[in-house]
Amino acid sequence: MPPLCPLPDYIKMLRTIGCERAVLVQASVNGTDNSMIAEAIKSGSFPLRGVAVVSEEVTDRQLEDLHAAGFRGIRINVASGTPGLKLEHAPRLAQRIKPLGWHLQFYMNFHPEHETLLGELPVNIVIDHFGHPDPSDPLNCPGFQAMIAAAETGCCWIKLSGGFRLAGPAAWQDDPDGDLEETAKQVAEALLARVGTDRLLWGSDAPFVGYEKRLAYPDVLRTYRAWVPDAPRRAEIDRTALKLFFG
């Protein structure tokens, strides 16, 4: 289980590292009860937005209530075994959230066929964890190239996050500080070169579900600064997130 992190402690950490705003994404393992994030936003103790996990049966009233609470998107996880929404639910859900100005966020192993599917959705798209490219050849695999093409045509934003997830828990256990970290850096550099900062976001992926004993917030912040060593470019990525989540 992730370590307990009361909201005041989390906000203190954000302020310590210089964050002025933050987005809380409902973890898939926590299901569709988004009340804890809603309460954190409602507290008013820090500028926060939320990304929800919902069921296929979510009502329009529930979506409107989430919007009023500060949520600005829905996450669909099809890369792990967590029960929940599937890709086939995305078109109908996108139509329903379009009036709210929300986006759909996908944790997925991006494949070429996804470029067309996501490009037809009438809302903004965010792709988690680099699109989870094939770690054996991440820069040249068809899915990674298709994701870049989607970003270049304005279809989606890509999140620089979860580099430690690229090759799965076993690889991280075997080589936590070597090739895997370098692979993530190469992928981040390729994205910066191809799609630029106006199509990239950064996320810590805290509380690092499945990796809690290996990682802490300073670790992922250090790796992000290695991926994007130029502070002005990190500031540009921050502004991209500001526009997407805070308007």
Secondary structure, 3 states (H helix, E strand, C coil): CCCCCCHHHHHHHHHHCCCCCEEEECCHHHCCCCHHHHHHHHCCCCCEEEEECCCCCCCHHHHHHHHHHCEEEEEEECCCCCCCCCHHHHHHHHHHHHHHCCEEEEECCCCHHHHHHHHCCCCEEEECHHHCCCCCCCCCCHHHHHHHHHHHCCCEEEEECCHHHCCHHHHHHHCCCCHHHHHHHHHHHHHHHHHCHHHEEECCCCCCCCCCCCCCHHHHHHHHHHHCCCHHHHHHHHHHHHHHHHC
